């Protein structure tokens, strides 16, 4: 049991982070100052050009000043939004169409590297201004400007180099805490093997549950960690986006699939639904996105709809359904394959609804089905299907694949020939 005075003191100290909030709003005021400076410089440039007093050098220097102001304003935005998100409070932008790509995985290391690279860009503009106006710049100023710029570059490179080991250590720390939580909940830990070892022991959906194996030495290499996550995901086979035959389906949204291949949807807690007839590549794409998510540092768990039904039914029978759903939160991405091939009774449909409702805006789901969401009442019955589809589709990319089965196409074509 935690010591109450100690806990209260800790909460009080943690609450002092709100003292930083006025600082960020002060930076917002500074942003306004730069907006004023930008338009004042722009107005001066326009007047000089209209009056005919603007030389080519003057125009170039004036444009560089504008670029400089914009880059500093961008730096301020990163500090304001990223700093507030990292050190004060979460900003609830999930699902917002203008959410910055970098905000979904911002942390202190990422923020420092981005700030360093922004400073290098600003320094580059300043140095370019000096070289453009070289006739009015002393050699002493040029030399020190170049030295300072190189120092900025070296600092950014060192920060970028150091952020790699720090991020890897942070990932291992999160994984260790996840293992401790699983042990507390009565689940076996996920083991990360060395290259060349057999698939590690991991709690997988029924019936694919591997036997426990020896615990290896932890691996620190990023590639080995990704390989361990791929093995632990329970994929039926390794599929890659690069191996997908894009000429086979008669139609599907290639741009959306390419965008999903960046795995940003996992950090944003969005869902993906692949819909199409049998053999059009739904499982291939689902596994390929799962592999990309593993390579991006996310833990993934794959199972068919029937296997998920068995897993959740067993948990409910053992009286630990809530604990099972909470344990699944350790995996930012769950893949449910082959919805629609087997109808479920009302009790099992209720379990799937609990899974989708629990993951709503908390974790990502990839679902493959042979029928659109509007026909899921044929699989789950009329009571829970609409509510389930509504939550699943709220933050989701729905990709439709049309065409004949890839498995039967070639034998049929060969026989016809």
BAVOLUM-874545 format. One record per residue (C-alpha): residue in three letters; x, y, z; residue number from 1. Coordinates in Angstrom, 2 decimals. Layout:
REM residues N
PT   type        xx        yy        zz   seq
PT    ALA         X         Y         Z   NUM
...
***
This chain:
REM residues 417
PT   type        xx        yy        zz   seq
PT    UNK      0.00      0.00      0.00     1
PT    UNK      1.30      3.43     -0.93     2
PT    UNK      2.15      5.97      1.75     3
PT    UNK     -0.63      8.60      1.62     4
PT    UNK      1.50     11.67      2.58     5
PT    UNK      4.16     10.64      0.09     6
PT    UNK      1.58     10.14     -2.63     7
PT    UNK     -0.03     13.51     -1.90     8
PT    UNK      3.34     15.24     -1.99     9
PT    UNK      4.14     13.55     -5.30    10
PT    UNK      0.82     14.65     -6.81    11
PT    UNK      1.43     18.20     -5.55    12
PT    UNK      4.88     18.31     -7.12    13
PT    UNK      3.52     16.89    -10.35    14
PT    UNK      0.81     19.56    -10.39    15
PT    UNK      3.50     22.26    -10.49    16
PT    UNK      3.92     21.45    -14.18    17
PT    UNK      0.98     23.82    -14.78    18
PT    UNK      3.29     26.70    -13.82    19
PT    UNK      4.79     26.22    -17.29    20
PT    UNK      1.47     26.84    -19.05    21
PT    UNK      1.75     30.68    -18.90    22
PT    UNK      5.22     30.39    -20.43    23
PT    UNK      3.81     28.69    -23.51    24
PT    UNK      1.08     31.29    -23.83    25
PT    UNK      3.83     33.91    -23.63    26
PT    UNK      5.46     32.20    -26.60    27
PT    UNK      2.11     32.46    -28.39    28
PT    UNK      2.36     36.25    -27.90    29
PT    UNK      5.89     36.11    -29.32    30
PT    UNK      4.45     34.27    -32.31    31
PT    UNK      2.13     37.24    -32.83    32
PT    UNK      5.14     39.57    -32.78    33
PT    UNK      6.76     37.56    -35.57    34
PT    UNK      3.54     37.69    -37.59    35
PT    UNK      3.64     41.49    -37.30    36
PT    UNK      7.34     41.54    -38.25    37
PT    UNK      6.67     39.32    -41.29    38
PT    UNK      3.98     41.55    -42.75    39
PT    UNK      5.97     44.69    -42.02    40
PT    UNK      8.96     43.29    -43.94    41
PT    UNK      6.65     42.13    -46.73    42
PT    UNK      5.01     45.55    -47.01    43
PT    UNK      8.41     47.25    -47.16    44
PT    UNK      9.51     44.85    -49.92    45
PT    UNK      6.35     45.55    -51.94    46
PT    UNK      6.82     49.32    -51.64    47
PT    UNK     10.46     49.10    -52.73    48
PT    UNK      9.54     46.95    -55.74    49
PT    UNK      6.66     49.23    -56.79    50
PT    UNK      8.83     52.35    -56.48    51
PT    UNK     11.59     50.74    -58.55    52
PT    UNK     14.26     51.07    -55.87    53
PT    UNK     14.61     47.33    -55.22    54
PT    UNK     17.75     45.72    -56.60    55
PT    UNK     18.08     41.98    -57.13    56
PT    UNK     20.29     41.68    -54.06    57
PT    UNK     17.81     43.65    -51.96    58
PT    UNK     14.91     41.41    -53.08    59
PT    UNK     16.89     38.27    -52.33    60
PT    UNK     17.88     39.51    -48.88    61
PT    UNK     14.33     40.63    -48.13    62
PT    UNK     12.93     37.21    -49.16    63
PT    UNK     15.54     35.47    -47.00    64
PT    UNK     14.42     37.66    -44.08    65
PT    UNK     10.85     36.51    -44.65    66
PT    UNK     11.97     32.89    -44.81    67
PT    UNK     13.95     33.43    -41.61    68
PT    UNK     10.88     34.80    -39.83    69
PT    UNK      8.75     31.86    -41.00    70
PT    UNK     11.33     29.30    -39.86    71
PT    UNK     11.58     30.93    -36.43    72
PT    UNK      7.77     30.91    -36.24    73
PT    UNK      7.83     27.17    -37.09    74
PT    UNK     10.38     26.67    -34.33    75
PT    UNK      8.05     28.47    -31.92    76
PT    UNK      5.14     26.23    -32.93    77
PT    UNK      7.18     23.10    -32.24    78
PT    UNK      8.22     24.45    -28.84    79
PT    UNK      4.70     25.59    -27.93    80
PT    UNK      2.76     22.51    -29.05    81
PT    UNK      5.42     19.84    -28.52    82
PT    UNK      6.63     21.27    -25.22    83
PT    UNK      3.14     21.65    -23.81    84
PT    UNK      2.26     18.10    -24.92    85
PT    UNK      5.47     16.66    -23.43    86
PT    UNK      5.84     18.56    -20.17    87
PT    UNK      2.41     19.95    -19.21    88
PT    UNK     -0.64     18.07    -20.49    89
PT    UNK     -1.86     15.93    -23.36    90
PT    UNK     -3.49     17.73    -26.27    91
PT    UNK     -6.52     15.74    -27.46    92
PT    UNK     -6.08     15.96    -31.23    93
PT    UNK     -6.78     12.32    -32.08    94
PT    UNK     -8.78     12.23    -35.26    95
PT    UNK     -8.21     15.90    -36.07    96
PT    UNK     -7.55     16.25    -39.79    97
PT    UNK     -4.75     18.79    -39.21    98
PT    UNK     -2.92     16.88    -36.48    99
PT    UNK      0.85     17.25    -37.12   100
PT    UNK      2.55     14.01    -38.09   101
PT    UNK      5.32     14.53    -35.52   102
PT    UNK      2.91     15.15    -32.62   103
PT    UNK      1.73     11.52    -32.56   104
PT    UNK      5.17     10.32    -31.40   105
PT    UNK      6.60     13.43    -29.78   106
PT    UNK      8.77     13.07    -26.69   107
PT    UNK     11.64     14.99    -25.16   108
PT    UNK     14.26     13.29    -27.37   109
PT    UNK     12.28     13.83    -30.59   110
PT    UNK     11.56     17.43    -29.61   111
PT    UNK     15.24     18.17    -28.96   112
PT    UNK     16.30     16.74    -32.32   113
PT    UNK     13.60     18.64    -34.21   114
PT    UNK     14.53     21.87    -32.46   115
PT    UNK     18.20     21.30    -33.24   116
PT    UNK     17.49     20.70    -36.93   117
PT    UNK     15.23     23.79    -37.03   118
PT    UNK     18.05     25.88    -35.52   119
PT    UNK     20.42     24.52    -38.17   120
PT    UNK     17.96     25.61    -40.87   121
PT    UNK     17.68     29.10    -39.38   122
PT    UNK     21.46     29.34    -39.11   123
PT    UNK     21.72     28.29    -42.78   124
PT    UNK     19.45     31.14    -43.81   125
PT    UNK     21.49     33.64    -41.79   126
PT    UNK     24.72     32.37    -43.32   127
PT    UNK     23.22     32.58    -46.80   128
PT    UNK     22.23     36.18    -46.13   129
PT    UNK     25.82     36.97    -45.24   130
PT    UNK     27.14     35.39    -48.46   131
PT    UNK     24.53     37.12    -50.62   132
PT    UNK     25.53     40.46    -49.11   133
PT    UNK     29.20     39.50    -49.08   134
PT    UNK     30.37     42.96    -50.25   135
PT    UNK     28.99     44.50    -47.06   136
PT    UNK     30.08     41.66    -44.75   137
PT    UNK     33.52     41.53    -43.20   138
PT    UNK     35.74     38.47    -43.49   139
PT    UNK     35.73     38.24    -39.70   140
PT    UNK     31.91     38.04    -39.64   141
PT    UNK     31.89     35.43    -42.44   142
PT    UNK     34.43     33.26    -40.66   143
PT    UNK     32.63     33.30    -37.33   144
PT    UNK     29.26     32.86    -39.01   145
PT    UNK     30.56     29.71    -40.71   146
PT    UNK     32.14     28.39    -37.49   147
PT    UNK     28.94     28.95    -35.52   148
PT    UNK     26.87     27.27    -38.25   149
PT    UNK     29.16     24.22    -38.23   150
PT    UNK     28.85     24.09    -34.43   151
PT    UNK     25.07     24.00    -34.79   152
PT    UNK     25.36     21.16    -37.32   153
PT    UNK     27.68     19.18    -35.03   154
PT    UNK     25.34     19.69    -32.06   155
PT    UNK     22.32     18.51    -34.06   156
PT    UNK     24.22     15.43    -35.29   157
PT    UNK     25.28     14.55    -31.73   158
PT    UNK     21.71     14.97    -30.44   159
PT    UNK     20.35     12.81    -33.27   160
PT    UNK     22.96     10.13    -32.55   161
PT    UNK     22.26     10.15    -28.82   162
PT    UNK     18.47     10.04    -29.27   163
PT    UNK     18.70      6.58    -30.88   164
PT    UNK     20.07      4.75    -27.81   165
PT    UNK     17.81      6.81    -25.53   166
PT    UNK     14.72      5.87    -27.53   167
PT    UNK     15.74      2.20    -27.56   168
PT    UNK     16.29      2.29    -23.79   169
PT    UNK     12.88      3.92    -23.36   170
PT    UNK     11.24      1.20    -25.48   171
PT    UNK     12.91     -1.50    -23.40   172
PT    UNK     11.74      0.25    -20.24   173
PT    UNK      8.15      0.29    -21.51   174
PT    UNK      8.45     -3.37    -22.48   175
PT    UNK      9.80     -4.30    -19.04   176
PT    UNK      6.93     -2.46    -17.36   177
PT    UNK      4.52     -4.24    -19.70   178
PT    UNK      6.01     -7.60    -18.72   179
PT    UNK      5.63     -6.75    -15.03   180
PT    UNK      2.01     -5.75    -15.58   181
PT    UNK      1.31     -8.99    -17.42   182
PT    UNK      2.88    -10.98    -14.59   183
PT    UNK      0.71     -9.13    -12.06   184
PT    UNK     -2.37     -9.92    -14.14   185
PT    UNK     -1.45    -13.61    -14.32   186
PT    UNK     -0.20    -13.61    -17.92   187
PT    UNK      3.20    -14.97    -18.98   188
PT    UNK      5.75    -12.39    -20.14   189
PT    UNK      6.59    -11.88    -23.78   190
PT    UNK     10.18    -13.01    -24.46   191
PT    UNK     12.36    -11.23    -27.01   192
PT    UNK     14.66    -13.82    -28.62   193
PT    UNK     18.05    -13.44    -30.19   194
PT    UNK     18.40    -13.87    -33.93   195
PT    UNK     18.39    -17.55    -34.83   196
PT    UNK     16.40    -18.68    -31.83   197
PT    UNK     12.99    -20.27    -32.09   198
PT    UNK      9.76    -18.31    -31.80   199
PT    UNK      9.43    -17.05    -28.19   200
PT    UNK      6.74    -18.05    -25.75   201
PT    UNK      3.86    -15.58    -25.87   202
PT    UNK      0.20    -15.50    -24.99   203
PT    UNK     -1.47    -15.89    -28.37   204
PT    UNK     -5.08    -16.36    -29.42   205
PT    UNK     -6.34    -19.93    -29.47   206
PT    UNK     -5.56    -22.38    -30.92   207
PT    UNK     -2.04    -21.17    -31.82   208
PT    UNK     -0.42    -21.09    -28.35   209
PT    UNK      3.29    -21.96    -28.46   210
PT    UNK      4.98    -23.93    -25.71   211
PT    UNK      7.12    -22.00    -23.19   212
PT    UNK     10.73    -21.76    -24.16   213
PT    UNK     13.99    -20.70    -22.48   214
PT    UNK     14.37    -17.01    -21.74   215
PT    UNK     17.23    -15.58    -23.82   216
PT    UNK     19.53    -12.68    -23.18   217
PT    UNK     17.76     -9.38    -24.00   218
PT    UNK     18.62     -7.96    -27.40   219
PT    UNK     19.40     -4.27    -27.79   220
PT    UNK     19.78     -3.97    -31.56   221
PT    UNK     16.74     -2.19    -33.10   222
PT    UNK     16.51     -4.70    -35.97   223
PT    UNK     16.54     -7.64    -33.57   224
PT    UNK     13.86     -5.99    -31.43   225
PT    UNK     11.65     -5.53    -34.50   226
PT    UNK     12.26     -9.14    -35.47   227
PT    UNK     11.20    -10.27    -32.00   228
PT    UNK      8.01     -8.22    -32.22   229
PT    UNK      7.22     -9.75    -35.61   230
PT    UNK      7.69    -13.27    -34.25   231
PT    UNK      5.62    -12.53    -31.17   232
PT    UNK      2.74    -11.13    -33.23   233
PT    UNK      1.56    -14.60    -34.31   234
PT    UNK      1.36    -13.88    -38.04   235
PT    UNK      0.45    -16.97    -40.08   236
PT    UNK      3.24    -16.03    -42.51   237
PT    UNK      5.41    -13.02    -43.18   238
PT    UNK      3.86    -10.79    -45.82   239
PT    UNK      5.30     -7.50    -47.09   240
PT    UNK      3.65     -4.59    -48.85   241
PT    UNK      6.39     -4.76    -51.47   242
PT    UNK      5.32     -8.32    -52.34   243
PT    UNK      1.64     -7.49    -52.83   244
PT    UNK      0.46     -7.98    -56.42   245
PT    UNK     -1.17     -4.61    -57.03   246
PT    UNK     -2.26     -5.65    -60.51   247
PT    UNK     -4.47     -8.48    -59.27   248
PT    UNK     -7.37     -6.66    -57.55   249
PT    UNK     -9.54     -4.90    -60.11   250
PT    UNK     -9.68     -1.90    -57.86   251
PT    UNK     -8.42     -0.67    -54.48   252
PT    UNK     -7.12      2.60    -53.05   253
PT    UNK     -3.36      2.30    -53.59   254
PT    UNK     -2.62      5.75    -52.16   255
PT    UNK     -4.40      4.93    -48.90   256
PT    UNK     -2.53      1.63    -48.56   257
PT    UNK      0.77      3.41    -49.21   258
PT    UNK     -0.06      6.00    -46.55   259
PT    UNK     -1.06      3.30    -44.07   260
PT    UNK      2.30      1.65    -44.73   261
PT    UNK      3.94      4.45    -42.73   262
PT    UNK      2.21      2.95    -39.63   263
PT    UNK      1.21      6.42    -38.38   264
PT    UNK     -2.34      5.18    -37.88   265
PT    UNK     -1.15      3.06    -34.94   266
PT    UNK      0.19      6.02    -32.98   267
PT    UNK     -3.01      7.94    -33.83   268
PT    UNK     -5.12      4.99    -32.53   269
PT    UNK     -7.01      4.73    -35.82   270
PT    UNK     -8.43      1.57    -37.38   271
PT    UNK     -8.16     -0.09    -40.79   272
PT    UNK    -10.87     -2.21    -42.40   273
PT    UNK    -10.17     -4.32    -45.49   274
PT    UNK    -13.34     -5.46    -47.26   275
PT    UNK    -13.53     -7.73    -50.28   276
PT    UNK    -14.21    -11.19    -51.66   277
PT    UNK    -12.12    -14.20    -50.72   278
PT    UNK     -8.64    -14.27    -52.19   279
PT    UNK     -8.27    -10.56    -53.01   280
PT    UNK     -5.36    -10.00    -50.61   281
PT    UNK     -7.03     -8.72    -47.45   282
PT    UNK     -4.99    -10.91    -45.10   283
PT    UNK     -1.79    -10.14    -47.01   284
PT    UNK     -2.30     -6.40    -46.56   285
PT    UNK     -3.31     -6.79    -42.90   286
PT    UNK     -0.19     -8.82    -42.11   287
PT    UNK      2.01     -6.46    -44.13   288
PT    UNK      0.74     -3.45    -42.17   289
PT    UNK      1.27     -5.42    -38.98   290
PT    UNK      4.89     -6.09    -39.98   291
PT    UNK      5.37     -2.37    -40.71   292
PT    UNK      3.93     -1.55    -37.27   293
PT    UNK      6.37     -3.98    -35.62   294
PT    UNK      9.24     -2.35    -37.50   295
PT    UNK      8.01      1.04    -36.28   296
PT    UNK      8.33     -0.11    -32.67   297
PT    UNK      4.75     -1.22    -31.94   298
PT    UNK      3.67     -4.54    -30.46   299
PT    UNK      1.09     -6.36    -32.60   300
PT    UNK     -1.15     -9.39    -32.08   301
PT    UNK     -2.74    -11.32    -34.97   302
PT    UNK     -5.55    -13.88    -34.88   303
PT    UNK     -8.56    -14.92    -36.91   304
PT    UNK    -12.03    -13.94    -35.75   305
PT    UNK    -12.67    -17.53    -34.62   306
PT    UNK     -9.46    -17.51    -32.57   307
PT    UNK    -10.35    -14.18    -30.96   308
PT    UNK    -13.79    -15.59    -30.13   309
PT    UNK    -12.19    -18.61    -28.43   310
PT    UNK     -9.75    -16.44    -26.50   311
PT    UNK    -12.39    -14.03    -25.23   312
PT    UNK    -14.80    -16.87    -24.41   313
PT    UNK    -12.14    -18.61    -22.33   314
PT    UNK    -11.39    -15.36    -20.49   315
PT    UNK    -15.07    -14.81    -19.76   316
PT    UNK    -15.49    -18.38    -18.53   317
PT    UNK    -12.52    -17.90    -16.19   318
PT    UNK    -13.97    -14.63    -14.86   319
PT    UNK    -11.06    -12.53    -16.16   320
PT    UNK    -12.49    -10.87    -19.25   321
PT    UNK    -11.77     -7.35    -17.98   322
PT    UNK     -8.20     -8.31    -17.13   323
PT    UNK     -7.77     -9.89    -20.57   324
PT    UNK     -9.00     -6.74    -22.33   325
PT    UNK     -6.68     -4.63    -20.17   326
PT    UNK     -3.74     -6.92    -20.97   327
PT    UNK     -4.40     -6.46    -24.68   328
PT    UNK     -3.74     -2.73    -24.21   329
PT    UNK     -0.04     -3.64    -24.20   330
PT    UNK     -0.44     -4.18    -27.95   331
PT    UNK     -1.10     -0.88    -29.76   332
PT    UNK     -2.35     -2.90    -32.76   333
PT    UNK     -4.64     -5.94    -32.86   334
PT    UNK     -5.50     -7.70    -36.15   335
PT    UNK     -8.82     -9.56    -36.49   336
PT    UNK     -8.82    -11.64    -39.67   337
PT    UNK    -11.68    -13.33    -41.54   338
PT    UNK    -14.76    -11.70    -40.03   339
PT    UNK    -17.82    -12.99    -41.86   340
PT    UNK    -16.73    -16.52    -42.68   341
PT    UNK    -18.32    -17.93    -39.51   342
PT    UNK    -21.48    -16.50    -37.89   343
PT    UNK    -21.39    -16.00    -34.13   344
PT    UNK    -24.06    -16.42    -31.49   345
PT    UNK    -25.33    -13.48    -29.45   346
PT    UNK    -22.96    -14.14    -26.54   347
PT    UNK    -19.87    -14.19    -28.79   348
PT    UNK    -21.10    -11.11    -30.65   349
PT    UNK    -21.28     -9.37    -27.28   350
PT    UNK    -17.63    -10.30    -26.64   351
PT    UNK    -16.55     -8.77    -29.96   352
PT    UNK    -18.52     -5.64    -29.10   353
PT    UNK    -16.68     -5.40    -25.78   354
PT    UNK    -13.35     -5.78    -27.58   355
PT    UNK    -14.13     -3.04    -30.12   356
PT    UNK    -15.64     -0.76    -27.46   357
PT    UNK    -12.62     -1.25    -25.19   358
PT    UNK    -10.19     -0.44    -28.02   359
PT    UNK    -12.17      2.63    -29.13   360
PT    UNK     -9.76      5.62    -29.19   361
PT    UNK     -7.41      3.55    -27.00   362
PT    UNK     -5.75      1.25    -29.52   363
PT    UNK     -5.81      0.34    -33.19   364
PT    UNK     -7.58     -2.52    -34.93   365
PT    UNK     -7.06     -3.97    -38.39   366
PT    UNK    -10.07     -5.98    -39.51   367
PT    UNK    -10.54     -8.05    -42.66   368
PT    UNK    -14.02     -9.10    -43.79   369
PT    UNK    -15.77    -10.46    -46.85   370
PT    UNK    -18.71     -8.09    -46.35   371
PT    UNK    -19.04     -4.36    -45.66   372
PT    UNK    -19.74     -3.00    -42.18   373
PT    UNK    -23.39     -2.43    -43.08   374
PT    UNK    -23.89     -6.20    -43.41   375
PT    UNK    -22.22     -7.23    -40.17   376
PT    UNK    -25.64     -8.00    -38.72   377
PT    UNK    -25.39    -11.18    -40.84   378
PT    UNK    -22.40    -12.22    -38.72   379
PT    UNK    -23.04    -10.78    -35.27   380
PT    UNK    -26.81    -10.41    -35.23   381
PT    UNK    -28.82     -7.23    -35.28   382
PT    UNK    -28.29     -6.04    -31.68   383
PT    UNK    -24.56     -5.35    -31.39   384
PT    UNK    -23.48     -5.11    -35.03   385
PT    UNK    -24.50     -1.46    -35.69   386
PT    UNK    -22.88     -0.14    -32.49   387
PT    UNK    -19.75     -2.19    -33.15   388
PT    UNK    -19.44     -0.98    -36.75   389
PT    UNK    -20.05      2.62    -35.65   390
PT    UNK    -17.17      2.59    -33.16   391
PT    UNK    -14.87      0.72    -35.53   392
PT    UNK    -15.50      3.06    -38.48   393
PT    UNK    -15.35      6.35    -36.55   394
PT    UNK    -11.56      6.68    -36.89   395
PT    UNK    -10.93      4.21    -39.70   396
PT    UNK     -9.71      3.86    -43.25   397
PT    UNK    -11.97      1.43    -45.12   398
PT    UNK    -10.21     -0.14    -48.12   399
PT    UNK    -12.36     -2.06    -50.61   400
PT    UNK    -10.70     -4.75    -52.76   401
PT    UNK    -12.54     -6.07    -55.80   402
PT    UNK    -11.62     -8.98    -58.04   403
PT    UNK    -11.43    -12.72    -58.37   404
PT    UNK     -9.58    -14.98    -55.96   405
PT    UNK     -5.82    -14.84    -56.44   406
PT    UNK     -5.55    -18.49    -55.43   407
PT    UNK     -7.86    -19.82    -58.15   408
PT    UNK     -6.91    -17.37    -60.89   409
PT    UNK     -3.68    -19.02    -61.98   410
PT    UNK     -4.87    -22.65    -62.01   411
PT    UNK     -7.96    -21.60    -63.98   412
PT    UNK     -5.84    -19.63    -66.44   413
PT    UNK     -3.39    -22.52    -66.87   414
PT    UNK     -6.24    -24.97    -67.50   415
PT    UNK     -7.76    -22.60    -70.05   416
PT    UNK     -4.47    -22.34    -71.90   417
***
